[in-house]
Amino acid sequence: MPTDVMRAQRKPGRDGLDAALGRLVMTSSINTAVFRGLLAVVVLAPVPFGANRPWAWSLLAVLIGLLAGGWALLAIFGRCRAPLPAGRLAAAAIPFGLAMLWAVAQTSSLIPAGSWHPLWGEAAQALGGGGNGMISAAPDATWSAVMRLSCYATVFLLAAQLGMERARAHEAMTAVVVAGVAYAGYGLFVYFSGREEILWFAKWAYLGDLTSTFVNRNAYGAYAALGLVCCVATFAHRLRRRREERRGAAEWTETLLVRAMPYLIGALLTGSALLLSHSRGAFLSGGLALATLMVALTLGRALSPQAALRIGLTILVVAVAVVAMNGEGTLERLLETGTPAADEGRADVYRLTLAAIADAPLTGHGLGAFQSAFRMYRDGGLHRAEDWQYAHNVYLEMAMDLGVPAAGAFFASLLAVLAACVRGLFRRRRDQVYPATALAAAVLIGAHGLIDFSAQIPAIAMTLALLMGIGFAQSWSSRTLSEDGTAP
């Protein structure tokens, strides 16, 4: 009888514990399901021409919006929790939000007429006077750009919230590696088969260059370089020595062959695809990103100097072999750097873009409205008669579109994320590979953005947002921030 009483007295406690564990499992399962949905959208984004078509980026925005909206509703009703406090995101969210608010304001006719874009005055004269105007030269394009940037920000937010669990962070990195290798494999198959195709469409540009499912060789080169960075990062992470391990040369070789070799093979494939894209900018930016990765891992104590040297030499040997086999075209284009043919009119576009910035330094010409606004500035200096869609420099284009203050706010939000990654790199005692990869990926796309527009290709921007979100999430210790709001 006393035993039955004791059991009856203990049962409520056990039931409460079981209920708490059940809620924890359910919460984790929901977050994992949403996270895997996010990964699926991001890794499939390159399929439709890098998602660089209105229908493709609109579909991606809808899918990401549904994921985020569903997750937010579940969080509101207590079915899942957001492990990352809002305060941790404020330094990045506030300047980004201000930049987007200004972009929306650029489409408003309530702005004083003195700030309207000159195209609206010309349109009014052509129509006999009257009519409203606004800052943006192309309000529809501005709304589309706001949608895309908001989509990328949502990818980052979901990755930051749901990527705090180590298993999910590893899953995200693996997903990007697998996607990078898969697209490289497809591109290599098409290239060596001699078929000038993208999926089932005949190629209409960049014949003779490996572009995989992308149209532009420079865009695919940047995407391949992202995959390469993730392959090398995971390769190095697999080779790291755990604290309890004491490895000699034999053990290190075994680890290399068993745990790390698949990622080295992945690096070989993505590196080959990068070289065969014949993109000089992606090649150089990729090299800079790899150097950044190794320095970050070493400074963050994820790798000892000796391990970094071994891994660096291994990568160097593989890189030399890949360049020797597949780098002839890219090296030839590198030798042409500085010639008028290699410049492709960029210097004149930069000159005219700076003139446009000077005409509206505070208000800009409208986010995403570069193509429409730039037509006013064309002159005889442009040796190419095409209608320029991009400035081939994301910093100049953003300053022209948003105005210098709002563009500064936008880039400040990115710097806030990277600053958190640097902090995590030095303060974390484990998993520094994720903030290090985020930094390397940002250096890659940021450097390439000086001469091209890869950052404006949706598939690349979403992949970068995912990596930066994971890096940001893993920059905070589980001792202070616990997964799904529970104790670590």
Protein Blocks (a to p, Z undefined) as FASTA:
>chain_A
ZZmmmmmmmmmmmmmmmmmmmmmmmmmmmmmmmmmmmmmmmmmmmmngoopafklmmmmm
mmmmmmmmmmmmmmmnopaccfbafklmmmmmmmmmmmmmmmmmmmpckbcfklpcfklm
mmmmmnopgjiddfblblmlmmmmmmmmmmmmmmmmmmmmmmmpmklmmmmmmmmmmmmm
mmmmmmmmmmmnopacehjaccfehghiaekjafblklmmmmmmmmmmmmmmmmmmmmpc
cfkbccdfklmmmmmmmmmmmmmmmmmmmmmmmmmnopaklmmmmmmmmmmmmmmmmmno
macfklmmmmmmmmmmmmmmmmmmmmmmmmmmmmmgoiaklnnommmmmmmmmmmmmmmm
mnonoehilmmmmmmmgcfklmbfbdcfbgoiaklmmmmmnomklmmmmmmmmmmmmmmm
mmmmmmpcghklmmmmmmmmmmmmmmmmmmmcklmpmklmmmmmmmmmmmmmmmpcfklm
cghhiaZZ
